[in-house]
Amino acid sequence: MKKLTLVFIFLILSFSASANDKFTADQLIEKAKAFVSAKNARQQPNTTTKEIDHYISLLSDDFIDEHVKFKFTYTDKTKLRSDMIGKLKDEVINSNIEINEIMVGANVVFIKMTEMGKVKPAHLDKTIEYSKTNIVSLEFNESGLVKHIRRHHG
């Protein structure tokens, strides 16, 4: 009886572990690359609401987008979309994101990336040039959508 109980417990634990690690490392890396690509596409000189909507489609309905350094969090897709559309007024001369490194965990990806660009914000009289290396973690829900973004700005 003890052996049967141990086998049963082992099967439950095995099932639970595989349920928590729904995506393979390769799948998570592809999801990370798709996220970075969508993030990059939404801040180009020719960006439209189509690119913004694609980016937002990668997020779960109950997402959290946490900007750790600035102690700011988005949890509302409507507000996020509105703010992104507002940035379309900025003049983007160029913008690019390069992935430096990706680390994978259980339904989570850590991305070290360098963001570079030259932008003239609509509310300023000068152009801003930047190159920053940032670390972002993406946690995915069971459907493969991003449920939590933690941005550690450089």
MDTraj code that builds the backbone (N, CA, C; nanometers):
import mdtraj as md
import numpy as np

residues = "MET LYS LYS LEU THR LEU VAL PHE ILE PHE LEU ILE LEU SER PHE SER ALA SER ALA ASN ASP LYS PHE THR ALA ASP GLN LEU ILE GLU LYS ALA LYS ALA PHE VAL SER ALA LYS ASN ALA ARG GLN GLN PRO ASN THR THR THR LYS GLU ILE ASP HIS TYR ILE SER LEU LEU SER ASP ASP PHE ILE ASP GLU HIS VAL LYS PHE LYS PHE THR TYR THR ASP LYS THR LYS LEU ARG SER ASP MET ILE GLY LYS LEU LYS ASP GLU VAL ILE ASN SER ASN ILE GLU ILE ASN GLU ILE MET VAL GLY ALA ASN VAL VAL PHE ILE LYS MET THR GLU MET GLY LYS VAL LYS PRO ALA HIS LEU ASP LYS THR ILE GLU TYR SER LYS THR ASN ILE VAL SER LEU GLU PHE ASN GLU SER GLY LEU VAL LYS HIS ILE ARG ARG HIS HIS GLY".split()
xyz = np.array([
    [0.0816, -0.1195, 0.0000],
    [0.0000, 0.0000, 0.0000],
    [0.0866, 0.1268, 0.0000],
    [0.1967, 0.1204, 0.0764],
    [0.2850, 0.2369, 0.0809],
    [0.3458, 0.2657, -0.0560],
    [0.3821, 0.1584, -0.1290],
    [0.4392, 0.1775, -0.2627],
    [0.3374, 0.2418, -0.3552],
    [0.2145, 0.1975, -0.3475],
    [0.1093, 0.2540, -0.4318],
    [0.0876, 0.4015, -0.3992],
    [0.0895, 0.4354, -0.2713],
    [0.0734, 0.5739, -0.2285],
    [0.1895, 0.6588, -0.2785],
    [0.3128, 0.6070, -0.2674],
    [0.4298, 0.6811, -0.3147],
    [0.4244, 0.7017, -0.4664],
    [0.3836, 0.6000, -0.5402],
    [0.3705, 0.6129, -0.6856],
    [0.2660, 0.7184, -0.7191],
    [0.1553, 0.7156, -0.6485],
    [0.0485, 0.8128, -0.6704],
    [0.0985, 0.9550, -0.6435],
    [0.1689, 0.9747, -0.5332],
    [0.2223, 1.1074, -0.4987],
    [0.3238, 1.1516, -0.6046],
    [0.4099, 1.0583, -0.6475],
    [0.5080, 1.0910, -0.7509],
    [0.4393, 1.1349, -0.8801],
    [0.3342, 1.0642, -0.9203],
    [0.2615, 1.1005, -1.0417],
    [0.1985, 1.2380, -1.0296],
    [0.1400, 1.2687, -0.9142],
    [0.0793, 1.4009, -0.8932],
    [0.1863, 1.5096, -0.9006],
    [0.2991, 1.4873, -0.8328],
    [0.4066, 1.5869, -0.8344],
    [0.4634, 1.6029, -0.9751],
    [0.4792, 1.4941, -1.0474],
    [0.5298, 1.5024, -1.1847],
    [0.4344, 1.5808, -1.2728],
    [0.3054, 1.5547, -1.2581],
    [0.2053, 1.6264, -1.3371],
    [0.2064, 1.7743, -1.3025],
    [0.2168, 1.8058, -1.1724],
    [0.2195, 1.9465, -1.1292],
    [0.3415, 2.0180, -1.1848],
    [0.4560, 1.9528, -1.1804],
    [0.5784, 2.0156, -1.2311],
    [0.5676, 2.0406, -1.3804],
    [0.5158, 1.9423, -1.4552],
    [0.5056, 1.9636, -1.5993],
    [0.3988, 2.0668, -1.6325],
    [0.2954, 2.0794, -1.5494],
    [0.1927, 2.1814, -1.5724],
    [0.2500, 2.3208, -1.5496],
    [0.3420, 2.3341, -1.4544],
    [0.4025, 2.4641, -1.4259],
    [0.5034, 2.5036, -1.5332],
    [0.5677, 2.4060, -1.5969],
    [0.6651, 2.4318, -1.7021],
    [0.6021, 2.4007, -1.8364],
    [0.4957, 2.4713, -1.8679],
    [0.4177, 2.4408, -1.9873],
    [0.4972, 2.4613, -2.1163],
    [0.5884, 2.5550, -2.1180],
    [0.6608, 2.5889, -2.2392],
    [0.8059, 2.5438, -2.2287],
    [0.8595, 2.4989, -2.3410],
    [1.0005, 2.4593, -2.3453],
    [1.0876, 2.5844, -2.3480],
    [1.2156, 2.5645, -2.3242],
    [1.3096, 2.6769, -2.3288],
    [1.3084, 2.7421, -2.4669],
    [1.3056, 2.6602, -2.5728],
    [1.3032, 2.7154, -2.7086],
    [1.1770, 2.7973, -2.7336],
    [1.0627, 2.7488, -2.6850],
    [0.9375, 2.8229, -2.7021],
    [0.9432, 2.9562, -2.6277],
    [0.9989, 2.9553, -2.5078],
    [1.0089, 3.0788, -2.4297],
    [1.1040, 3.1781, -2.4961],
    [1.2122, 3.1290, -2.5537],
    [1.3053, 3.2172, -2.6246],
    [1.2357, 3.2802, -2.7451],
    [1.1569, 3.2031, -2.8172],
    [1.0823, 3.2576, -2.9311],
    [0.9808, 3.3621, -2.8856],
    [0.9141, 3.3382, -2.7722],
    [0.8189, 3.4353, -2.7177],
    [0.8918, 3.5639, -2.6781],
    [1.0111, 3.5495, -2.6207],
    [1.0909, 3.6668, -2.5829],
    [1.1305, 3.7476, -2.7060],
    [1.1749, 3.6788, -2.8095],
    [1.2139, 3.7478, -2.9333],
    [1.0938, 3.8165, -2.9975],
    [0.9774, 3.7517, -2.9938],
    [0.8552, 3.8125, -3.0494],
    [0.8171, 3.9374, -2.9706],
    [0.8331, 3.9323, -2.8381],
    [0.8039, 4.0486, -2.7535],
    [0.8970, 4.1644, -2.7891],
    [1.0264, 4.1372, -2.7972],
    [1.1238, 4.2428, -2.8287],
    [1.0974, 4.2991, -2.9679],
    [1.0660, 4.2138, -3.0629],
    [1.0349, 4.2586, -3.1980],
    [0.9121, 4.3505, -3.1986],
    [0.8084, 4.3120, -3.1238],
    [0.6865, 4.3946, -3.1159],
    [0.7155, 4.5258, -3.0437],
    [0.7970, 4.5201, -2.9399],
    [0.8354, 4.6418, -2.8660],
    [0.9121, 4.7362, -2.9585],
    [1.0032, 4.6809, -3.0379],
    [1.0822, 4.7605, -3.1313],
    [0.9933, 4.8202, -3.2410],
    [0.8996, 4.7418, -3.2914],
    [0.8123, 4.7883, -3.4009],
    [0.7216, 4.9029, -3.3582],
    [0.6888, 4.9104, -3.2304],
    [0.5966, 5.0152, -3.1858],
    [0.6652, 5.1490, -3.1586],
    [0.7947, 5.1571, -3.1874],
    [0.8658, 5.2838, -3.1667],
    [0.9589, 5.3143, -3.2842],
    [0.9027, 5.3041, -3.4039],
    [0.9765, 5.3329, -3.5268],
    [0.9211, 5.4598, -3.5916],
    [0.9955, 5.5183, -3.6872],
    [0.9456, 5.6391, -3.7544],
    [0.8098, 5.6190, -3.8232],
    [0.7813, 5.4977, -3.8688],
    [0.6568, 5.4720, -3.9409],
    [0.5544, 5.3918, -3.8599],
    [0.5688, 5.3899, -3.7280],
    [0.4783, 5.3136, -3.6425],
    [0.3354, 5.3659, -3.6532],
    [0.2404, 5.2723, -3.6555],
    [0.0978, 5.3057, -3.6567],
    [0.0311, 5.2334, -3.5395],
    [-0.0982, 5.2520, -3.5280],
    [-0.1718, 5.1833, -3.4214],
    [-0.1708, 5.0318, -3.4424],
    [-0.1478, 4.9871, -3.5647],
    [-0.1401, 4.8428, -3.5923],
    [-0.0275, 4.7788, -3.5100],
    [0.0894, 4.8408, -3.5073],
    [0.2030, 4.7879, -3.4307],
    [0.1757, 4.7952, -3.2806],
    [0.1103, 4.9012, -3.2381],
    [0.0752, 4.9148, -3.0958],
    [-0.0228, 4.8047, -3.0557],
    [-0.1237, 4.7822, -3.1377],
    [-0.2230, 4.6785, -3.1081],
    [-0.1603, 4.5397, -3.1077],
    [-0.0644, 4.5162, -3.1979],
    [0.0047, 4.3865, -3.1970],
    [0.0811, 4.3683, -3.0659],
    [0.1524, 4.4707, -3.0233],
    [0.2259, 4.4640, -2.8965],
    [0.1303, 4.4319, -2.7814],
    [0.0204, 4.5025, -2.7746],
    [-0.0768, 4.4833, -2.6660],
    [-0.1397, 4.3438, -2.6729],
    [-0.1509, 4.2870, -2.7926],
    [-0.2091, 4.1531, -2.8066],
    [-0.1223, 4.0451, -2.7425],
    [0.0026, 4.0745, -2.7149],
    [0.0917, 3.9786, -2.6502],
    [0.0712, 3.9746, -2.4984],
    [-0.0074, 4.0688, -2.4458],
    [-0.0288, 4.0799, -2.3016],
    [-0.1588, 4.0128, -2.2596],
    [-0.1579, 3.9491, -2.1429],
    [-0.2810, 3.8914, -2.0889],
    [-0.3720, 4.0045, -2.0409],
    [-0.4984, 3.9746, -2.0237],
    [-0.5935, 4.0776, -1.9796],
    [-0.5605, 4.1298, -1.8401],
    [-0.5002, 4.0466, -1.7567],
    [-0.4671, 4.0873, -1.6194],
    [-0.3159, 4.1108, -1.6039],
    [-0.2537, 4.1713, -1.7064],
    [-0.1093, 4.1923, -1.7067],
    [-0.0665, 4.2978, -1.6047],
    [0.0612, 4.2908, -1.5703],
    [0.1276, 4.3934, -1.4891],
    [0.2545, 4.4311, -1.5640],
    [0.2734, 4.5592, -1.5905],
    [0.3928, 4.6104, -1.6570],
    [0.4596, 4.7052, -1.5579],
    [0.5640, 4.6552, -1.4943],
    [0.6267, 4.7251, -1.3825],
    [0.7608, 4.7860, -1.4235],
    [0.7700, 4.9178, -1.4114],
    [0.8950, 4.9902, -1.4369],
    [0.9590, 5.0142, -1.3001],
    [1.0481, 4.9240, -1.2609],
    [1.1006, 4.9206, -1.1246],
    [1.1699, 5.0509, -1.0863],
    [1.2607, 5.1005, -1.1707],
    [1.3390, 5.2208, -1.1405],
    [1.2500, 5.3422, -1.1156],
    [1.1424, 5.3528, -1.1919],
    [1.0566, 5.4702, -1.1841],
    [0.9352, 5.4490, -1.0927],
    [0.9272, 5.3304, -1.0317],
    [0.8163, 5.2973, -0.9403],
    [0.6817, 5.3264, -1.0059],
    [0.6693, 5.2787, -1.1318],
    [0.5482, 5.3010, -1.2097],
    [0.4999, 5.1676, -1.2647],
    [0.3682, 5.1473, -1.2637],
    [0.3102, 5.0217, -1.3100],
    [0.1876, 5.0471, -1.3968],
    [0.1813, 4.9741, -1.5085],
    [0.0600, 4.9696, -1.5906],
    [-0.0123, 4.8383, -1.5607],
    [-0.1455, 4.8452, -1.5526],
    [-0.2269, 4.7238, -1.5404],
    [-0.3514, 4.7333, -1.6282],
    [-0.3616, 4.8387, -1.7062],
    [-0.4811, 4.8652, -1.7866],
    [-0.4412, 4.8792, -1.9334],
    [-0.4893, 4.7875, -2.0179],
    [-0.4541, 4.7905, -2.1604],
    [-0.5024, 4.9184, -2.2288],
    [-0.6185, 4.9687, -2.1889],
    [-0.6725, 5.0910, -2.2509],
    [-0.5810, 5.2092, -2.2230],
    [-0.5355, 5.2220, -2.0999],
    [-0.4450, 5.3314, -2.0621],
    [-0.3098, 5.3150, -2.1319],
    [-0.2576, 5.1930, -2.1349],
    [-0.1305, 5.1672, -2.2011],
    [-0.1392, 5.2037, -2.3487],
    [-0.2457, 5.1606, -2.4151],
    [-0.2655, 5.1898, -2.5577],
    [-0.2756, 5.3405, -2.5809],
    [-0.3514, 5.4083, -2.4969],
    [-0.3678, 5.5533, -2.5091],
    [-0.2335, 5.6253, -2.4965],
    [-0.1532, 5.5845, -2.3993],
    [-0.0217, 5.6467, -2.3807],
    [0.0709, 5.6179, -2.4988],
    [0.0636, 5.4960, -2.5525],
    [0.1475, 5.4619, -2.6682],
    [0.1043, 5.5409, -2.7921],
    [-0.0243, 5.5569, -2.8105],
    [-0.0740, 5.6368, -2.9237],
    [-0.0295, 5.7821, -2.9077],
    [-0.0285, 5.8322, -2.7847],
    [0.0201, 5.9676, -2.7589],
    [0.1655, 5.9857, -2.8008],
    [0.2455, 5.8803, -2.7874],
    [0.3868, 5.8881, -2.8256],
    [0.4065, 5.8901, -2.9773],
    [0.3013, 5.8593, -3.0532],
    [0.3127, 5.8675, -3.1994],
    [0.3359, 6.0115, -3.2453],
    [0.3096, 6.1083, -3.1573],
    [0.3350, 6.2497, -3.1886],
    [0.4843, 6.2825, -3.1861],
    [0.5629, 6.1984, -3.1171],
    [0.7072, 6.2193, -3.1122],
    [0.7677, 6.1922, -3.2496],
    [0.8745, 6.2629, -3.2807],
    [0.9463, 6.2370, -3.4058],
    [1.0572, 6.1354, -3.3767],
    [1.0389, 6.0144, -3.4259],
    [1.1396, 5.9094, -3.4077],
    [1.2311, 5.9125, -3.5292],
    [1.3570, 5.9466, -3.5062],
    [1.4544, 5.9480, -3.6145],
    [1.5034, 5.8050, -3.6386],
    [1.5390, 5.7360, -3.5314],
    [1.5724, 5.5940, -3.5396],
    [1.5559, 5.5303, -3.4026],
    [1.5358, 5.4014, -3.4031],
    [1.5193, 5.3260, -3.2794],
    [1.5492, 5.1797, -3.3078],
    [1.6242, 5.1182, -3.2187],
    [1.6591, 4.9775, -3.2367],
    [1.6815, 4.9118, -3.1013],
    [1.6463, 4.7850, -3.0946],
    [1.6702, 4.7061, -2.9743],
    [1.7510, 4.5837, -3.0143],
    [1.8609, 4.5618, -2.9446],
    [1.9433, 4.4435, -2.9663],
    [1.9367, 4.3555, -2.8421],
    [1.9088, 4.2296, -2.8623],
    [1.9095, 4.1347, -2.7504],
    [2.0540, 4.0938, -2.7252],
    [2.1006, 4.1135, -2.6016],
    [2.2368, 4.0761, -2.5640],
    [2.2428, 3.9350, -2.5065],
    [2.1378, 3.8998, -2.4304],
    [2.1388, 3.7707, -2.3615],
    [1.9968, 3.7355, -2.3198],
    [1.9662, 3.6055, -2.3212],
    [1.8360, 3.5571, -2.2753],
    [1.8603, 3.4419, -2.1786],
    [1.7946, 3.4474, -2.0651],
    [1.7963, 3.3375, -1.9679],
    [1.6528, 3.2906, -1.9499],
    [1.6346, 3.1593, -1.9348],
    [1.5018, 3.1010, -1.9280],
    [1.4815, 3.0293, -1.7954],
    [1.3614, 3.0457, -1.7384],
    [1.3205, 2.9720, -1.6193],
    [1.1858, 2.9078, -1.6458],
    [1.1150, 2.8702, -1.5406],
    [0.9833, 2.8073, -1.5539],
    [0.8803, 2.9135, -1.5942],
    [0.8447, 2.9147, -1.7231],
    [0.7497, 3.0109, -1.7797],
    [0.7914, 3.1564, -1.7580],
    [0.9214, 3.1793, -1.7491],
    [0.9738, 3.3148, -1.7348],
    [1.0999, 3.3279, -1.8203],
    [1.1204, 3.4467, -1.8731],
    [1.2384, 3.4766, -1.9537],
    [1.2985, 3.6073, -1.9020],
    [1.4296, 3.6091, -1.8908],
    [1.5017, 3.7314, -1.8562],
    [1.5783, 3.7737, -1.9801],
    [1.5594, 3.8991, -2.0203],
    [1.6224, 3.9507, -2.1416],
    [1.7116, 4.0678, -2.1047],
    [1.8384, 4.0584, -2.1407],
    [1.9293, 4.1724, -2.1300],
    [1.9366, 4.2292, -2.2712],
    [1.8972, 4.3569, -2.2853],
    [1.8921, 4.4161, -2.4184],
    [1.9413, 4.5598, -2.4151],
    [1.9938, 4.6013, -2.5289],
    [2.0386, 4.7394, -2.5438],
    [1.9401, 4.8113, -2.6345],
    [1.8862, 4.9193, -2.5824],
    [1.7917, 5.0027, -2.6578],
    [1.8639, 5.1302, -2.6989],
    [1.8598, 5.1573, -2.8299],
    [1.9274, 5.2745, -2.8842],
    [1.8296, 5.3531, -2.9699],
    [1.8450, 5.4832, -2.9685],
    [1.7567, 5.5606, -3.0534],
    [1.7871, 5.7085, -3.0519],
    [1.7156, 5.7762, -3.1402],
    [1.7230, 5.9215, -3.1490],
    [1.5794, 5.9682, -3.1718],
    [1.5281, 6.0465, -3.0761],
    [1.3875, 6.0870, -3.0763],
    [1.3763, 6.2343, -3.0384],
    [1.2811, 6.3015, -3.1029],
    [1.2461, 6.4372, -3.0609],
    [1.1042, 6.4307, -3.0048],
    [1.0940, 6.4260, -2.8714],
    [0.9607, 6.4210, -2.8108],
    [0.8790, 6.5449, -2.8474],
    [0.7516, 6.5271, -2.8667],
    [0.6630, 6.6366, -2.9089],
    [0.6629, 6.7513, -2.8090],
    [0.6864, 6.7232, -2.6830],
    [0.6806, 6.8266, -2.5798],
    [0.8161, 6.8958, -2.5555],
    [0.9206, 6.8586, -2.6311],
    [1.0522, 6.9198, -2.6139],
    [1.0992, 6.9854, -2.7433],
    [1.1914, 7.0797, -2.7291],
    [1.2485, 7.1480, -2.8454],
    [1.3781, 7.0841, -2.8917],
    [1.4229, 6.9796, -2.8252],
    [1.5504, 6.9190, -2.8614],
    [1.5350, 6.7690, -2.8863],
    [1.6321, 6.7172, -2.9578],
    [1.6369, 6.5747, -2.9884],
    [1.7153, 6.5034, -2.8780],
    [1.6686, 6.3864, -2.8413],
    [1.7342, 6.3067, -2.7382],
    [1.7911, 6.1815, -2.8039],
    [1.9189, 6.1573, -2.7780],
    [1.9837, 6.0361, -2.8270],
    [2.0149, 5.9494, -2.7054],
    [1.9883, 5.8209, -2.7164],
    [2.0080, 5.7334, -2.6014],
    [2.0601, 5.5965, -2.6439],
    [2.1291, 5.5340, -2.5513],
    [2.1741, 5.3959, -2.5639],
    [2.1828, 5.3416, -2.4224],
    [2.0903, 5.2537, -2.3889],
    [2.0824, 5.1997, -2.2531],
    [2.0695, 5.0488, -2.2578],
    [2.1367, 4.9820, -2.1674],
    [2.1191, 4.8388, -2.1518],
    [2.0238, 4.8168, -2.0357],
    [1.9183, 4.7435, -2.0632],
    [1.8133, 4.7176, -1.9650],
    [1.7936, 4.5672, -1.9494],
    [1.7373, 4.5289, -1.8361],
    [1.6998, 4.3900, -1.8119],
    [1.5496, 4.3860, -1.7916],
    [1.4854, 4.2941, -1.8629],
    [1.3403, 4.2785, -1.8559],
    [1.3100, 4.1328, -1.8255],
    [1.2178, 4.1102, -1.7321],
    [1.1684, 3.9740, -1.7114],
    [1.0254, 3.9672, -1.7622],
    [0.9948, 3.8568, -1.8295],
    [0.8606, 3.8322, -1.8826],
    [0.8097, 3.7017, -1.8231],
    [0.6991, 3.7089, -1.7519],
    [0.6338, 3.5882, -1.7012],
    [0.5131, 3.5611, -1.7895],
    [0.4954, 3.4355, -1.8266],
    [0.3879, 3.3966, -1.9173],
    [0.2798, 3.3175, -1.8453],
    [0.1557, 3.3381, -1.8877],
    [0.0458, 3.2593, -1.8324],
    [0.0336, 3.1281, -1.9095],
    [-0.0639, 3.0471, -1.8735],
    [-0.0802, 2.9154, -1.9362],
    [-0.1154, 2.9242, -2.0847],
    [-0.1630, 3.0398, -2.1302],
    [-0.1957, 3.0591, -2.2720],
    [-0.0778, 3.1143, -2.3521],
    [0.0321, 3.1436, -2.2840],
    [0.1501, 3.1964, -2.3528],
    [0.1515, 3.3467, -2.3667],
    [0.0593, 3.4147, -2.2983],
    [0.0577, 3.5610, -2.3003],
    [0.1389, 3.6148, -2.1835],
    [0.1934, 3.7339, -2.1998],
    [0.2739, 3.7959, -2.0947],
    [0.1808, 3.8422, -1.9832],
    [0.2052, 3.7923, -1.8625],
    [0.1230, 3.8335, -1.7496],
    [0.1963, 3.9306, -1.6570],
    [0.3293, 3.9309, -1.6608],
    [0.4039, 4.0232, -1.5753],
    [0.5346, 4.0617, -1.6448],
    [0.5520, 4.1921, -1.6599],
    [0.6763, 4.2479, -1.7134],
    [0.7414, 4.3261, -1.6003],
    [0.8664, 4.2986, -1.5749],
    [0.9428, 4.3793, -1.4791],
    [1.0601, 4.4383, -1.5562],
    [1.0606, 4.5715, -1.5622],
    [1.1647, 4.6421, -1.6380],
    [1.2644, 4.7025, -1.5401],
    [1.3887, 4.6630, -1.5546],
    [1.4971, 4.7199, -1.4747],
    [1.5787, 4.8069, -1.5692],
    [1.5483, 4.9365, -1.5696],
    [1.6114, 5.0305, -1.6613],
    [1.7572, 5.0550, -1.6215],
    [1.8413, 5.0671, -1.7232],
    [1.9835, 5.0908, -1.6995],
    [2.0104, 5.2327, -1.6582],
])
top = md.Topology()
chain = top.add_chain()
for i, resn in enumerate(residues, 1):
    res = top.add_residue(resn, chain, resSeq=i)
    for name in ("N", "CA", "C"):
        top.add_atom(name, md.element.get_by_symbol(name[0]), res)
traj = md.Trajectory(xyz[None], top)
